[in-house]
Amino acid sequence: MKNPFTEHPETLNETYLEHMLAALTISGLMLLAGSACLIHSVFPFLFTNFANDTVQKLNKFYESRKAG
C-alpha cells in the first residue's frame, strides 16, 4: 500500500522531513514576497525588486528539484 506522506517526496528523492522543510521555506519566501508586494502597492518606492527577485529565486529552486 502506498504511503500518502512519502509517495510525493520520494519522486523528488527527498524524505518526508526534507520535503516538509523545503515546503516551509518556499511558503515563507512566498509570504514575504506577498507582504512586500502589499507594502509596495502603497509605497511604490519600497521593495521595488524584492518580489521579482524572490520569484526568480523560487523558480530556480523549483527547477533544481524537478522529479526524474
C-alpha positions as CSV (number, residue, x, y, z in Angstrom):
1,M,0.0,0.0,0.0
2,K,1.3,3.4,-0.9
3,N,2.1,5.9,1.9
4,P,0.5,9.3,1.0
5,F,3.1,11.0,3.3
6,T,6.1,9.7,1.4
7,E,4.9,9.0,-2.1
8,H,5.3,12.5,-3.5
9,P,8.6,13.4,-1.6
10,E,10.1,10.1,-3.0
11,T,9.5,11.4,-6.5
12,L,11.9,14.2,-5.7
13,N,14.4,11.9,-3.9
14,E,13.6,13.5,-0.6
15,T,12.5,12.2,2.8
16,Y,9.2,13.4,4.3
17,L,11.1,15.8,6.6
18,E,13.4,17.1,3.8
19,H,10.3,17.8,1.8
20,M,8.5,19.5,4.7
21,L,11.5,21.8,5.3
22,A,11.6,22.7,1.6
23,A,7.8,23.4,1.5
24,L,8.0,25.5,4.7
25,T,11.0,27.5,3.2
26,I,9.1,28.1,0.0
27,S,5.9,29.2,1.8
28,G,7.9,31.6,4.0
29,L,9.5,33.2,1.0
30,M,6.1,33.5,-0.8
31,L,4.6,35.1,2.3
32,L,7.5,37.6,2.5
33,A,7.2,38.4,-1.3
34,G,3.4,38.8,-1.0
35,S,3.8,41.1,2.0
36,A,6.4,43.1,0.1
37,C,4.0,43.5,-2.8
38,L,1.3,44.8,-0.5
39,I,3.6,47.3,1.0
40,H,4.9,48.3,-2.5
41,S,1.4,48.9,-3.7
42,V,1.0,51.7,-1.1
43,F,4.7,52.8,-1.1
44,P,6.0,52.2,-4.6
45,F,9.5,53.4,-3.7
46,L,9.8,50.4,-1.2
47,F,10.6,46.8,-2.2
48,T,11.0,47.7,-5.9
49,N,12.8,44.4,-6.7
50,F,12.2,42.2,-3.8
51,A,9.1,40.3,-5.1
52,N,10.6,39.8,-8.6
53,D,13.9,38.7,-7.2
54,T,12.2,36.2,-4.8
55,V,10.1,34.8,-7.6
56,Q,13.2,34.2,-9.8
57,K,15.0,32.5,-6.8
58,L,11.9,30.3,-6.2
59,N,11.8,29.4,-9.9
60,K,15.5,28.3,-9.9
61,F,14.8,26.3,-6.7
62,Y,11.8,24.5,-8.3
63,E,13.8,23.8,-11.4
64,S,16.6,22.2,-9.4
65,R,14.1,19.9,-7.6
66,K,12.1,18.6,-10.6
67,A,11.3,14.9,-10.4
68,G,13.2,12.5,-12.6
